[in-house]
Structures are given as structure tokens and as C-alpha cells.
Amino acid sequence: MANKLFPDARSALDGLLFDGMSIMSGGFGLCGIPENLIAALRDSGVTGLTFISNNAGVDGFGLGQLLTTRQIARMISSYVGENKEFERQYLSGELQLEFNPQGTLAERIRAGGAGIPGFYTRTGVGTLVAEGKEHKDFATASGTETYIMETGLVADLSIVKAWKADPYGNLVYRKTARNFNPVMATAGKVTVVEVEELVEAGSLDPDHIHTPGIYVQRMFVGKDYEKRIEQRTVREREQA
């Protein structure tokens, strides 16, 4: 077994980064994002990046850090709210955006990881999403329906956050922090994972493993997680 374990995020990314590369970043909003790896990318100074991510973090945190430092040139994304700097850069023409319906984005990543170059979907037909894409009619149970073709996505690098890992790189995610992480782990030419806990080989129930270690090339144990919440809404306690 090749040694997949590195001491920290910087060393785990060593030799993998270059200007203009594409990177998939796991997480949904701020839930399950690879905080240590994003900070290491910021500190590396790599530029001209294309990021494939559900969103772009918030101002000053998550991928928002890389917007502040102007390291992201293009986003392939689904939700772009919560970030004023993203809005400013996009409206001023500093940042390119390829917008995707969320389910389409997830399926494009899954397809890329499975070696599927393209697929047809009804989502987006008749909207701006469909412009410039191949249209094809299919017979369905309810009659003839028009579909558009979407292409699979792969990236030079996938950065992923997991809860537990064994030395082989088998991964377990925690609750909703699973989100985009498993599909992105399959669709990077190289996948680097930060985990909260490293456990002994054989201690993970095979039925509970979400990502098999065959997809993981490098990993490290992260630290100092903030685990922010984008928006916290509470109600007043009822009076006793």
C-alpha cells in the first residue's frame, strides 16, 4: 500500500498545483467544506483557477477567501448567493460563471467520475441554461419530450472533507457534510482529502464506507475547524 498520509494541507498539495488548473471543492454552502485545503490554496498563490463547487462560500470564508485574493477566474456553480465579492466581480466582468441547476451539477460530476462524457436531461429546457446546447426529442410515457445534453465534469484536482478515514483512504462522511464530497472524490485526476479523525485499518465497517480508498491519492488530518453556519435563524423560547 502506497503511503497516502501527509502531515498537513500544504504538503498534501505539494507538486499538484499550477496556474489555470481546475479544482472541485466539496461542501454545500459552508457545510463539509475542506477548510484547511482552501487556506493552503490561498497561501500557495496559485492563480487563474476554475472552481467547480456548489457555491463560492461567503465573504472572507470558504472559497470566498480565494475570491478576495483574486485567485479564481471562473466558477462552475449552482448557488452564488451570500457573497458580495462574488457579485461584484461577476457584474464587473472580472469573474466568469457557468451556472448549473443543482441536480444537473451533481449529475455532471457523477458522470465525469463514472467516465460518462454526456447525458440528456429535461432540466433547463426553454431557459438560458439550454442556450447553445444540443436538444433532442425522446419518446416518454407522457409523450414526446425535449431534452438537452449536458457534459460530464472532471477536474485536475478534487479537494474533499471527510469525517473519518483509515490508512487506505476509505472515507466516512458525517450527516449532511456528505453532500457533494463523495461524487467529487471520484471525478478528480488527483483527490486530496482532509479528515477529522484517522482510524486503524479494519476498524471501519465496510457497509458504512462512503468513498472507497481507490479514489483517494493523498490525505491528512485537519485541524482548527470553524464549521461556520451561513445563516442562523432562531426563535424565542416560549415562556414557562
C-alpha positions in Angstrom: 0.0 0.0 0.0 1.4 3.4 -1.0 1.6 5.9 1.8 -1.3 8.3 1.4 -0.9 10.2 4.6 0.7 13.6 4.7 1.4 15.9 7.7 -0.7 18.8 6.6 -2.6 20.5 3.8 0.4 22.3 2.3 2.5 19.1 2.0 -0.6 17.2 0.6 -0.9 19.7 -2.2 2.9 19.9 -2.9 3.6 19.4 -6.6 0.0 19.3 -7.7 -0.8 23.0 -8.2 -0.4 25.1 -11.3 -1.9 28.3 -12.6 -5.1 27.9 -14.7 -5.9 24.4 -13.2 -9.4 23.2 -12.5 -10.4 22.2 -8.9 -13.5 20.5 -7.5 -14.3 21.6 -3.9 -16.7 19.6 -1.8 -19.2 21.1 0.5 -22.7 22.5 0.5 -22.7 26.2 1.5 -20.3 26.1 4.4 -21.2 22.5 5.4 -18.5 19.9 4.8 -16.0 22.3 3.1 -12.3 21.4 3.1 -11.3 24.4 5.2 -7.6 23.5 5.6 -7.1 22.8 1.9 -8.8 26.1 0.9 -6.5 28.0 3.2 -3.5 26.2 1.8 -4.6 27.1 -1.8 -4.8 30.7 -0.7 -1.4 30.7 0.7 0.1 28.9 -2.3 -0.6 31.9 -4.6 -1.8 29.8 -7.5 -4.0 31.8 -9.8 -6.4 31.6 -12.8 -8.3 28.8 -11.1 -11.5 27.3 -12.4 -13.5 26.1 -9.4 -16.3 23.5 -9.6 -18.3 23.9 -6.4 -21.9 24.1 -5.3 -21.3 27.7 -4.3 -18.5 30.2 -3.6 -18.5 30.4 0.2 -19.2 33.7 1.9 -17.2 36.9 2.0 -13.8 36.1 3.6 -14.5 32.4 4.3 -14.6 29.2 2.3 -13.9 29.9 -1.3 -14.7 33.5 -0.5 -11.0 33.7 0.6 -9.8 32.9 -2.9 -12.2 35.5 -4.4 -10.7 38.1 -2.1 -7.2 37.2 -3.3 -8.3 37.1 -7.0 -7.2 33.6 -7.4 -10.4 32.3 -9.0 -11.0 33.2 -12.7 -14.1 31.0 -13.3 -16.8 29.3 -11.3 -18.9 26.3 -12.4 -21.5 26.5 -9.7 -25.1 26.2 -8.6 -25.8 28.7 -5.9 -24.0 32.0 -5.9 -25.7 34.0 -3.1 -24.3 35.0 0.3 -21.2 36.5 -1.3 -21.0 40.2 -2.1 -17.5 40.0 -3.5 -18.6 37.2 -5.9 -21.4 39.5 -7.1 -19.1 42.5 -7.5 -16.5 40.5 -9.5 -19.1 38.9 -11.7 -21.0 42.1 -12.5 -17.7 43.9 -13.3 -16.6 41.1 -15.7 -13.7 40.0 -13.5 -15.1 36.6 -12.9 -16.6 34.1 -15.3 -19.6 32.0 -14.3 -21.1 28.8 -15.7 -24.4 28.4 -13.9 -25.9 25.0 -13.4 -29.1 23.7 -11.8 -28.0 21.9 -8.6 -29.1 18.4 -9.7 -27.5 18.9 -13.1 -24.3 20.0 -11.4 -24.3 16.9 -9.2 -25.0 14.6 -12.1 -22.3 16.2 -14.3 -19.8 15.5 -11.6 -21.1 11.9 -11.0 -21.0 11.3 -14.8 -17.4 12.6 -15.1 -16.3 10.3 -12.3 -18.0 7.3 -14.0 -16.4 8.0 -17.3 -19.7 9.2 -18.9 -19.0 12.1 -21.4 -22.5 13.4 -21.6 -26.2 12.8 -20.7 -29.6 14.2 -21.5 -31.9 16.0 -19.1 -35.2 17.9 -19.2 -33.9 20.3 -16.6 -33.3 23.8 -18.1 -35.2 23.2 -21.3 -36.6 26.5 -22.5 -34.4 28.6 -20.2 -31.0 30.4 -20.5 -29.4 27.1 -19.2 -30.3 25.4 -22.5 -28.7 28.1 -24.8 -26.0 26.6 -27.1 -26.6 23.0 -26.0 -27.8 20.1 -28.1 -31.6 19.5 -28.0 -33.1 16.1 -28.7 -36.6 14.7 -28.5 -37.3 11.4 -26.8 -40.5 9.4 -26.5 -41.6 9.1 -22.9 -44.6 7.7 -21.1 -46.4 11.1 -21.3 -45.5 11.7 -25.0 -42.5 13.3 -26.8 -40.3 15.4 -24.6 -37.4 17.7 -25.4 -34.1 17.1 -23.5 -30.8 19.0 -23.6 -27.3 17.4 -23.4 -25.1 18.1 -20.5 -21.4 17.1 -20.4 -19.7 15.2 -17.6 -17.2 17.1 -15.5 -13.7 16.1 -14.4 -11.0 18.3 -12.7 -7.3 18.4 -12.3 -7.8 18.2 -8.6 -10.6 17.4 -6.1 -10.4 18.7 -2.6 -12.6 16.8 -0.2 -13.6 16.9 3.5 -14.4 13.7 5.4 -15.1 12.8 9.0 -13.1 9.5 9.3 -10.6 7.7 7.2 -8.4 4.6 7.6 -4.8 4.4 6.3 -6.1 3.0 3.0 -8.1 6.2 2.3 -11.5 4.7 2.9 -13.8 7.6 3.9 -16.8 8.2 6.0 -18.7 11.5 5.9 -20.8 12.9 8.7 -24.5 13.5 8.1 -25.2 16.4 5.7 -21.5 17.1 5.4 -21.5 14.2 2.9 -23.2 16.4 0.2 -21.0 16.9 -2.9 -17.9 15.3 -1.3 -18.4 11.7 -2.5 -19.1 12.4 -6.1 -16.2 14.9 -6.3 -13.8 12.4 -4.8 -14.4 10.2 -7.9 -14.0 13.0 -10.5 -10.6 14.5 -9.8 -7.5 13.3 -11.6 -6.0 13.6 -8.1 -8.1 13.6 -5.0 -6.8 15.1 -1.8 -8.8 14.6 1.4 -8.7 16.3 4.8 -10.2 14.2 7.6 -11.2 14.9 11.2 -10.1 11.5 12.5 -7.7 8.8 11.3 -8.7 5.3 12.5 -7.0 2.0 12.4 -7.2 -0.2 9.3 -10.1 -2.6 9.6 -12.0 -0.5 12.2 -14.5 0.9 9.6 -17.5 -1.3 8.8 -17.3 -1.9 5.1 -21.0 -1.3 4.8 -20.5 2.2 6.3 -17.8 3.4 3.9 -19.0 6.1 1.6 -15.9 6.6 -0.6 -13.5 3.6 -1.2 -9.9 4.3 -0.9 -9.2 3.6 -4.5 -10.3 7.2 -5.3 -8.0 8.8 -2.7 -4.4 9.6 -3.5 -3.5 11.9 -0.6 -4.9 12.8 2.8 -4.1 14.4 6.1 -5.7 15.1 9.5 -7.1 18.6 9.6 -7.3 20.9 12.5 -8.8 24.2 13.8 -12.2 23.8 12.0 -14.6 26.7 12.4 -17.6 24.9 10.8 -19.5 28.1 10.3 -23.2 28.3 9.5 -24.2 30.6 6.7 -27.4 31.8 8.3 -28.6 31.0 11.7 -32.3 31.6 12.4 -33.7 31.0 15.8 -37.0 31.7 17.6 -37.5 33.0 21.1 -38.0 30.4 23.8 -41.6 30.0 24.9 -42.2 31.4 28.4 -42.7 28.7 31.0 
